[in-house]
Amino acid sequence: MKSAMKKLSVLLIVSTMIITLTGCALFDSRAKVYSRYATSLLDINYKNISKDYMTLTGVSQSDAEAVYVANMDYQAHNLMSYYGVKEVDDGTILSEFYYLAQSIFANAKYEVADVVHDDEKDSYVLELTVYPLDTLETTYDQVVAYIEGFNAKVDEGDYNNTTEEDYEAEFAEGIIEILKSTVDNPGYMDPVTLEIPIQPSDDYYYISDEDFLKIDKAMLYIRENPTAGEETSEDGQPAAEETSGEETPEGEQPPAEETSEGEQPAVEGTPEGEQPAAEETAGEEQPAE
């Protein structure tokens, strides 16, 4: 069986509480406050850097940490889903992917390049530059080779007498070790510039769910999954469509329930354009000046 990897389903995790902004706006222009707010929101979600986030939102240390923990938990689940790893043990596999997600996203790189003010509308748009992590791209060939090798051992019957827990744990460990090899020397794809409006809502301002999702998708570069039946290149491989710059390895993916002898199915992700149900999310709404 050829192994394929489907598109990672990205969930955005941010706190939804409406909290009073402290008096920093008295000393900063609105543009500077908005820039700080956006940076602090990303810092807490991806790096567990909470000082500025706490100052701007007034949340406690424990509440700020809860935002980070929730995001890393979802990122861990997404990585597991992406690589077809099942959570069948007491939580050990999930814990390993949680620590992996922490290591990967600790290297997230972004900056507010500018804040544009529309004088006529009195609105602000952030020009945010994101440098997509290339973790999944640089390990692409190695992961494909690992999955193919693992499936070959399945075909040979190496796991016929292995418990599901041990089988999934061994498969997961191989994926984790490959990805961990990149975290100490992170690389980045070409930078992506996003225009992120600051949304007013009565007496508050915030970054919308839709815009935060754009940011989240840009953080980690992922190949798009070529669909079955599309044109093939000269070497016989499916030709990848030009989409958002994300692709995944080619290959056939049988439904998980149809795999034979415990063969490791390739990753099953959320269908493109669908967002798995999650808690109501939004950029923290903040009182407007």
GIPE-V6666 format. One record per run of one state. SS is the DSSP state (A for helix, B for strand, O for the rest). FROM is the first residue (numbers start at 0). TO is the last residue. If there is no record, write none. Layout:
# GIPE-V6666
ss-><SS:SS>
from-><FROM:FROM>
to-><TO:TO>
This chain:
# GIPE-V6666
ss-><O:B:O:B:O:A:O:A:O:A:O:A:O:A:O:B:O:B:O:A:O:A:O:A:O:A:O:B:O:B:O:B:O:A:B:O:B:O:B:O:B:O:B:O:B:O:A:O:B:O:B:O>
from-><0:4:5:18:19:22:26:29:47:50:57:60:82:91:105:108:118:122:133:134:138:139:155:163:180:182:185:187:197:198:201:203:206:208:219:220:222:223:224:225:231:232:237:238:246:248:255:258:266:267:285:287>
to-><3:4:17:18:21:25:28:46:49:56:59:81:90:104:107:117:121:132:133:137:138:154:162:179:181:184:186:196:197:200:202:205:207:218:219:221:222:223:224:230:231:236:237:245:247:254:257:265:266:284:286:288>
